[in-house]
Amino acid sequence: MESALGQNVANEKNLRAHMEKSLGSGEYKRMDSTSRSPQTRGNLSPNKINTLLGQMTVYNCTLYALLTTFGEK
């Protein structure tokens, strides 16, 4: 179980690095030109990314705990 948790932490770091790199590049410009609200690109600040990743981590840990607790019957 510890290796899976360590792998999740590594995946979270990779995801954060990818999101930060993508925000700096022009990768989201295509989305901006076709979306209804082009200002969405500016709303993804590093603080919001950290908050979202933190919420995803809490959700995943809670879900894992529930599944393992009720799955052991």
Biopython code that builds the backbone (N, CA, C, O; Angstrom):
import numpy as np
from Bio.PDB.StructureBuilder import StructureBuilder

atoms = [
    (1, "MET", "N", (0.816, -1.195, 0.000)),
    (1, "MET", "CA", (0.000, 0.000, 0.000)),
    (1, "MET", "C", (0.859, 1.258, 0.000)),
    (1, "MET", "O", (0.497, 2.265, -0.608)),
    (2, "GLU", "N", (1.996, 1.197, 0.683)),
    (2, "GLU", "CA", (2.842, 2.384, 0.750)),
    (2, "GLU", "C", (3.396, 2.736, -0.622)),
    (2, "GLU", "O", (3.544, 3.915, -0.944)),
    (3, "SER", "N", (3.706, 1.723, -1.437)),
    (3, "SER", "CA", (4.234, 2.024, -2.758)),
    (3, "SER", "C", (3.175, 2.698, -3.626)),
    (3, "SER", "O", (3.495, 3.587, -4.415)),
    (4, "ALA", "N", (1.922, 2.284, -3.486)),
    (4, "ALA", "CA", (0.852, 2.925, -4.252)),
    (4, "ALA", "C", (0.676, 4.377, -3.819)),
    (4, "ALA", "O", (0.462, 5.256, -4.654)),
    (5, "LEU", "N", (0.767, 4.628, -2.515)),
    (5, "LEU", "CA", (0.652, 6.000, -2.025)),
    (5, "LEU", "C", (1.816, 6.848, -2.531)),
    (5, "LEU", "O", (1.618, 7.994, -2.933)),
    (6, "GLY", "N", (3.023, 6.294, -2.513)),
    (6, "GLY", "CA", (4.182, 7.009, -3.039)),
    (6, "GLY", "C", (4.047, 7.288, -4.518)),
    (6, "GLY", "O", (4.465, 8.342, -5.000)),
    (7, "GLN", "N", (3.468, 6.350, -5.237)),
    (7, "GLN", "CA", (3.260, 6.536, -6.668)),
    (7, "GLN", "C", (2.237, 7.642, -6.915)),
    (7, "GLN", "O", (2.392, 8.423, -7.853)),
    (8, "ASN", "N", (1.195, 7.718, -6.088)),
    (8, "ASN", "CA", (0.205, 8.789, -6.230)),
    (8, "ASN", "C", (0.834, 10.154, -5.998)),
    (8, "ASN", "O", (0.507, 11.115, -6.694)),
    (9, "VAL", "N", (1.735, 10.247, -5.023)),
    (9, "VAL", "CA", (2.418, 11.518, -4.756)),
    (9, "VAL", "C", (3.275, 11.902, -5.954)),
    (9, "VAL", "O", (3.304, 13.069, -6.346)),
    (10, "ALA", "N", (3.975, 10.929, -6.541)),
    (10, "ALA", "CA", (4.797, 11.205, -7.717)),
    (10, "ALA", "C", (3.921, 11.635, -8.889)),
    (10, "ALA", "O", (4.280, 12.556, -9.623)),
    (11, "ASN", "N", (2.782, 10.981, -9.071)),
    (11, "ASN", "CA", (1.868, 11.359, -10.148)),
    (11, "ASN", "C", (1.334, 12.768, -9.947)),
    (11, "ASN", "O", (1.181, 13.518, -10.911)),
    (12, "GLU", "N", (1.047, 13.135, -8.697)),
    (12, "GLU", "CA", (0.551, 14.483, -8.409)),
    (12, "GLU", "C", (1.617, 15.523, -8.755)),
    (12, "GLU", "O", (1.299, 16.576, -9.307)),
    (13, "LYS", "N", (2.875, 15.235, -8.435)),
    (13, "LYS", "CA", (3.950, 16.174, -8.763)),
    (13, "LYS", "C", (4.098, 16.307, -10.273)),
    (13, "LYS", "O", (4.292, 17.413, -10.778)),
    (14, "ASN", "N", (4.010, 15.188, -11.004)),
    (14, "ASN", "CA", (4.102, 15.240, -12.459)),
    (14, "ASN", "C", (2.939, 16.016, -13.057)),
    (14, "ASN", "O", (3.126, 16.794, -13.992)),
    (15, "LEU", "N", (1.742, 15.810, -12.525)),
    (15, "LEU", "CA", (0.567, 16.519, -13.013)),
    (15, "LEU", "C", (0.697, 18.015, -12.768)),
    (15, "LEU", "O", (0.373, 18.820, -13.641)),
    (16, "ARG", "N", (1.170, 18.390, -11.587)),
    (16, "ARG", "CA", (1.354, 19.806, -11.265)),
    (16, "ARG", "C", (2.378, 20.431, -12.217)),
    (16, "ARG", "O", (2.159, 21.529, -12.730)),
    (17, "ALA", "N", (3.494, 19.735, -12.452)),
    (17, "ALA", "CA", (4.522, 20.267, -13.348)),
    (17, "ALA", "C", (3.973, 20.416, -14.763)),
    (17, "ALA", "O", (4.243, 21.412, -15.434)),
    (18, "HIS", "N", (3.205, 19.430, -15.216)),
    (18, "HIS", "CA", (2.629, 19.501, -16.561)),
    (18, "HIS", "C", (1.647, 20.662, -16.682)),
    (18, "HIS", "O", (1.652, 21.381, -17.681)),
    (19, "MET", "N", (0.800, 20.846, -15.661)),
    (19, "MET", "CA", (-0.180, 21.932, -15.714)),
    (19, "MET", "C", (0.510, 23.292, -15.716)),
    (19, "MET", "O", (0.112, 24.190, -16.458)),
    (20, "GLU", "N", (1.539, 23.445, -14.891)),
    (20, "GLU", "CA", (2.245, 24.723, -14.846)),
    (20, "GLU", "C", (2.963, 24.985, -16.168)),
    (20, "GLU", "O", (2.982, 26.116, -16.653)),
    (21, "LYS", "N", (3.551, 23.942, -16.748)),
    (21, "LYS", "CA", (4.247, 24.099, -18.018)),
    (21, "LYS", "C", (3.253, 24.437, -19.128)),
    (21, "LYS", "O", (3.531, 25.281, -19.979)),
    (22, "SER", "N", (2.102, 23.780, -19.117)),
    (22, "SER", "CA", (1.093, 24.016, -20.145)),
    (22, "SER", "C", (0.528, 25.427, -20.069)),
    (22, "SER", "O", (0.231, 26.037, -21.096)),
    (23, "LEU", "N", (0.380, 25.945, -18.856)),
    (23, "LEU", "CA", (-0.143, 27.301, -18.718)),
    (23, "LEU", "C", (0.817, 28.323, -19.297)),
    (23, "LEU", "O", (0.387, 29.364, -19.792)),
    (24, "GLY", "N", (2.113, 28.040, -19.243)),
    (24, "GLY", "CA", (3.101, 28.958, -19.782)),
    (24, "GLY", "C", (3.210, 28.859, -21.292)),
    (24, "GLY", "O", (3.633, 29.814, -21.943)),
    (25, "SER", "N", (2.836, 27.724, -21.859)),
    (25, "SER", "CA", (2.938, 27.541, -23.303)),
    (25, "SER", "C", (1.643, 27.975, -23.972)),
    (25, "SER", "O", (0.713, 28.430, -23.305)),
    (26, "GLY", "N", (1.586, 27.834, -25.269)),
    (26, "GLY", "CA", (0.381, 28.194, -26.006)),
    (26, "GLY", "C", (-0.569, 27.034, -26.178)),
    (26, "GLY", "O", (-1.411, 27.058, -27.076)),
    (27, "GLU", "N", (-0.457, 26.020, -25.343)),
    (27, "GLU", "CA", (-1.264, 24.813, -25.508)),
    (27, "GLU", "C", (-2.752, 25.086, -25.371)),
    (27, "GLU", "O", (-3.559, 24.430, -26.029)),
    (28, "TYR", "N", (-3.132, 26.039, -24.534)),
    (28, "TYR", "CA", (-4.543, 26.297, -24.292)),
    (28, "TYR", "C", (-5.113, 27.377, -25.206)),
    (28, "TYR", "O", (-6.285, 27.729, -25.075)),
    (29, "LYS", "N", (-4.333, 27.898, -26.107)),
    (29, "LYS", "CA", (-4.835, 28.945, -26.991)),
    (29, "LYS", "C", (-5.929, 28.415, -27.912)),
    (29, "LYS", "O", (-6.870, 29.139, -28.237)),
    (30, "ARG", "N", (-5.813, 27.156, -28.334)),
    (30, "ARG", "CA", (-6.851, 26.562, -29.169)),
    (30, "ARG", "C", (-8.183, 26.534, -28.432)),
    (30, "ARG", "O", (-9.225, 26.848, -29.007)),
    (31, "MET", "N", (-8.145, 26.165, -27.183)),
    (31, "MET", "CA", (-9.363, 26.126, -26.383)),
    (31, "MET", "C", (-9.967, 27.521, -26.256)),
    (31, "MET", "O", (-11.187, 27.680, -26.303)),
    (32, "ASP", "N", (-9.120, 28.523, -26.096)),
    (32, "ASP", "CA", (-9.618, 29.882, -25.911)),
    (32, "ASP", "C", (-10.378, 30.371, -27.134)),
    (32, "ASP", "O", (-11.401, 31.044, -27.008)),
    (33, "SER", "N", (-9.875, 30.034, -28.320)),
    (33, "SER", "CA", (-10.510, 30.556, -29.522)),
    (33, "SER", "C", (-11.855, 29.899, -29.789)),
    (33, "SER", "O", (-12.707, 30.494, -30.447)),
    (34, "THR", "N", (-12.064, 28.684, -29.293)),
    (34, "THR", "CA", (-13.325, 27.991, -29.562)),
    (34, "THR", "C", (-14.289, 28.035, -28.388)),
    (34, "THR", "O", (-15.473, 27.745, -28.558)),
    (35, "SER", "N", (-13.815, 28.388, -27.213)),
    (35, "SER", "CA", (-14.697, 28.367, -26.046)),
    (35, "SER", "C", (-15.552, 29.625, -25.995)),
    (35, "SER", "O", (-15.269, 30.614, -26.670)),
    (36, "ARG", "N", (-16.594, 29.569, -25.187)),
    (36, "ARG", "CA", (-17.494, 30.713, -25.074)),
    (36, "ARG", "C", (-16.920, 31.812, -24.189)),
    (36, "ARG", "O", (-17.241, 32.987, -24.367)),
    (37, "SER", "N", (-16.075, 31.435, -23.240)),
    (37, "SER", "CA", (-15.486, 32.456, -22.371)),
    (37, "SER", "C", (-13.962, 32.367, -22.461)),
    (37, "SER", "O", (-13.349, 31.562, -21.760)),
    (38, "PRO", "N", (-13.356, 33.171, -23.302)),
    (38, "PRO", "CA", (-11.908, 33.079, -23.501)),
    (38, "PRO", "C", (-11.085, 33.469, -22.279)),
    (38, "PRO", "O", (-9.886, 33.192, -22.241)),
    (39, "GLN", "N", (-11.692, 34.099, -21.287)),
    (39, "GLN", "CA", (-10.929, 34.495, -20.111)),
    (39, "GLN", "C", (-10.682, 33.331, -19.153)),
    (39, "GLN", "O", (-10.062, 33.530, -18.109)),
    (40, "THR", "N", (-11.146, 32.124, -19.475)),
    (40, "THR", "CA", (-10.944, 30.981, -18.580)),
    (40, "THR", "C", (-9.469, 30.647, -18.429)),
    (40, "THR", "O", (-9.063, 30.124, -17.391)),
    (41, "ARG", "N", (-8.667, 30.934, -19.430)),
    (41, "ARG", "CA", (-7.241, 30.619, -19.340)),
    (41, "ARG", "C", (-6.582, 31.421, -18.225)),
    (41, "ARG", "O", (-5.716, 30.903, -17.521)),
    (42, "GLY", "N", (-6.978, 32.665, -18.060)),
    (42, "GLY", "CA", (-6.393, 33.507, -17.039)),
    (42, "GLY", "C", (-6.824, 33.145, -15.630)),
    (42, "GLY", "O", (-6.190, 33.569, -14.663)),
    (43, "ASN", "N", (-7.888, 32.372, -15.496)),
    (43, "ASN", "CA", (-8.386, 32.016, -14.176)),
    (43, "ASN", "C", (-7.615, 30.872, -13.531)),
    (43, "ASN", "O", (-7.811, 30.607, -12.345)),
    (44, "LEU", "N", (-6.759, 30.194, -14.259)),
    (44, "LEU", "CA", (-6.009, 29.069, -13.697)),
    (44, "LEU", "C", (-4.666, 29.552, -13.156)),
    (44, "LEU", "O", (-3.630, 29.383, -13.799)),
    (45, "SER", "N", (-4.695, 30.142, -11.993)),
    (45, "SER", "CA", (-3.470, 30.588, -11.349)),
    (45, "SER", "C", (-2.838, 29.414, -10.609)),
    (45, "SER", "O", (-3.520, 28.428, -10.329)),
    (46, "PRO", "N", (-1.550, 29.501, -10.288)),
    (46, "PRO", "CA", (-0.907, 28.415, -9.533)),
    (46, "PRO", "C", (-1.595, 28.118, -8.204)),
    (46, "PRO", "O", (-1.621, 26.967, -7.768)),
    (47, "ASN", "N", (-2.152, 29.141, -7.553)),
    (47, "ASN", "CA", (-2.871, 28.896, -6.301)),
    (47, "ASN", "C", (-4.114, 28.048, -6.529)),
    (47, "ASN", "O", (-4.423, 27.167, -5.728)),
    (48, "LYS", "N", (-4.824, 28.310, -7.618)),
    (48, "LYS", "CA", (-6.014, 27.512, -7.915)),
    (48, "LYS", "C", (-5.630, 26.090, -8.301)),
    (48, "LYS", "O", (-6.334, 25.138, -7.966)),
    (49, "ILE", "N", (-4.513, 25.948, -9.007)),
    (49, "ILE", "CA", (-4.038, 24.604, -9.364)),
    (49, "ILE", "C", (-3.705, 23.830, -8.100)),
    (49, "ILE", "O", (-4.089, 22.668, -7.969)),
    (50, "ASN", "N", (-2.999, 24.455, -7.170)),
    (50, "ASN", "CA", (-2.661, 23.788, -5.909)),
    (50, "ASN", "C", (-3.914, 23.417, -5.131)),
    (50, "ASN", "O", (-3.989, 22.333, -4.552)),
    (51, "THR", "N", (-4.895, 24.306, -5.114)),
    (51, "THR", "CA", (-6.145, 24.023, -4.409)),
    (51, "THR", "C", (-6.867, 22.844, -5.043)),
    (51, "THR", "O", (-7.339, 21.947, -4.345)),
    (52, "LEU", "N", (-6.952, 22.851, -6.374)),
    (52, "LEU", "CA", (-7.627, 21.749, -7.063)),
    (52, "LEU", "C", (-6.917, 20.426, -6.837)),
    (52, "LEU", "O", (-7.563, 19.409, -6.585)),
    (53, "LEU", "N", (-5.596, 20.431, -6.925)),
    (53, "LEU", "CA", (-4.849, 19.193, -6.702)),
    (53, "LEU", "C", (-4.998, 18.718, -5.265)),
    (53, "LEU", "O", (-5.080, 17.516, -5.014)),
    (54, "GLY", "N", (-5.035, 19.648, -4.325)),
    (54, "GLY", "CA", (-5.241, 19.274, -2.929)),
    (54, "GLY", "C", (-6.604, 18.651, -2.712)),
    (54, "GLY", "O", (-6.734, 17.664, -1.987)),
    (55, "GLN", "N", (-7.625, 19.227, -3.341)),
    (55, "GLN", "CA", (-8.969, 18.671, -3.212)),
    (55, "GLN", "C", (-9.061, 17.299, -3.864)),
    (55, "GLN", "O", (-9.725, 16.403, -3.343)),
    (56, "MET", "N", (-8.391, 17.134, -5.011)),
    (56, "MET", "CA", (-8.390, 15.829, -5.670)),
    (56, "MET", "C", (-7.699, 14.789, -4.796)),
    (56, "MET", "O", (-8.149, 13.646, -4.720)),
    (57, "THR", "N", (-6.610, 15.175, -4.138)),
    (57, "THR", "CA", (-5.882, 14.248, -3.278)),
    (57, "THR", "C", (-6.735, 13.830, -2.089)),
    (57, "THR", "O", (-6.792, 12.648, -1.748)),
    (58, "VAL", "N", (-7.397, 14.793, -1.458)),
    (58, "VAL", "CA", (-8.267, 14.474, -0.320)),
    (58, "VAL", "C", (-9.396, 13.553, -0.769)),
    (58, "VAL", "O", (-9.726, 12.589, -0.080)),
    (59, "TYR", "N", (-9.981, 13.846, -1.910)),
    (59, "TYR", "CA", (-11.064, 13.010, -2.430)),
    (59, "TYR", "C", (-10.571, 11.588, -2.687)),
    (59, "TYR", "O", (-11.226, 10.621, -2.299)),
    (60, "ASN", "N", (-9.414, 11.462, -3.342)),
    (60, "ASN", "CA", (-8.878, 10.134, -3.654)),
    (60, "ASN", "C", (-8.545, 9.361, -2.388)),
    (60, "ASN", "O", (-8.827, 8.165, -2.310)),
    (61, "CYS", "N", (-7.955, 10.011, -1.400)),
    (61, "CYS", "CA", (-7.616, 9.332, -0.144)),
    (61, "CYS", "C", (-8.879, 8.899, 0.599)),
    (61, "CYS", "O", (-8.926, 7.807, 1.165)),
    (62, "THR", "N", (-9.900, 9.756, 0.594)),
    (62, "THR", "CA", (-11.159, 9.404, 1.256)),
    (62, "THR", "C", (-11.829, 8.231, 0.552)),
    (62, "THR", "O", (-12.311, 7.302, 1.199)),
    (63, "LEU", "N", (-11.855, 8.280, -0.756)),
    (63, "LEU", "CA", (-12.452, 7.195, -1.526)),
    (63, "LEU", "C", (-11.705, 5.889, -1.296)),
    (63, "LEU", "O", (-12.325, 4.839, -1.125)),
    (64, "TYR", "N", (-10.378, 5.947, -1.292)),
    (64, "TYR", "CA", (-9.564, 4.754, -1.045)),
    (64, "TYR", "C", (-9.846, 4.190, 0.346)),
    (64, "TYR", "O", (-9.984, 2.978, 0.512)),
    (65, "ALA", "N", (-9.932, 5.068, 1.339)),
    (65, "ALA", "CA", (-10.197, 4.612, 2.707)),
    (65, "ALA", "C", (-11.575, 3.960, 2.807)),
    (65, "ALA", "O", (-11.727, 2.928, 3.460)),
    (66, "LEU", "N", (-12.568, 4.552, 2.171)),
    (66, "LEU", "CA", (-13.913, 3.968, 2.205)),
    (66, "LEU", "C", (-13.956, 2.617, 1.509)),
    (66, "LEU", "O", (-14.561, 1.671, 2.012)),
    (67, "LEU", "N", (-13.318, 2.532, 0.360)),
    (67, "LEU", "CA", (-13.340, 1.272, -0.385)),
    (67, "LEU", "C", (-12.597, 0.167, 0.349)),
    (67, "LEU", "O", (-13.042, -0.981, 0.347)),
    (68, "THR", "N", (-11.475, 0.494, 0.976)),
    (68, "THR", "CA", (-10.736, -0.545, 1.696)),
    (68, "THR", "C", (-11.440, -0.921, 2.990)),
    (68, "THR", "O", (-11.397, -2.081, 3.398)),
    (69, "THR", "N", (-12.088, 0.039, 3.642)),
    (69, "THR", "CA", (-12.789, -0.261, 4.897)),
    (69, "THR", "C", (-13.990, -1.166, 4.647)),
    (69, "THR", "O", (-14.172, -2.169, 5.337)),
    (70, "PHE", "N", (-14.800, -0.812, 3.668)),
    (70, "PHE", "CA", (-16.007, -1.593, 3.411)),
    (70, "PHE", "C", (-15.739, -2.800, 2.522)),
    (70, "PHE", "O", (-16.589, -3.683, 2.410)),
    (71, "GLY", "N", (-14.589, -2.850, 1.897)),
    (71, "GLY", "CA", (-14.255, -3.986, 1.043)),
    (71, "GLY", "C", (-13.667, -5.159, 1.798)),
    (71, "GLY", "O", (-13.517, -6.238, 1.225)),
    (72, "GLU", "N", (-13.326, -4.981, 3.076)),
    (72, "GLU", "CA", (-12.682, -6.043, 3.851)),
    (72, "GLU", "C", (-13.676, -6.977, 4.525)),
    (72, "GLU", "O", (-13.255, -7.885, 5.243)),
    (73, "LYS", "N", (-14.954, -6.795, 4.327)),
    (73, "LYS", "CA", (-15.969, -7.635, 4.990)),
    (73, "LYS", "C", (-15.901, -9.068, 4.522)),
    (73, "LYS", "O", (-16.682, -9.903, 4.978)),
]
sb = StructureBuilder()
sb.init_structure("model")
sb.init_model(0)
sb.init_chain("A")
sb.init_seg("    ")
for serial, (resi, resn, name, xyz) in enumerate(atoms, 1):
    if name == "N":
        sb.init_residue(resn, " ", resi, " ")
    sb.init_atom(name, np.array(xyz, "f"), 0.0, 1.0, " ", f" {name:<3s}", serial, name[0])
structure = sb.get_structure()
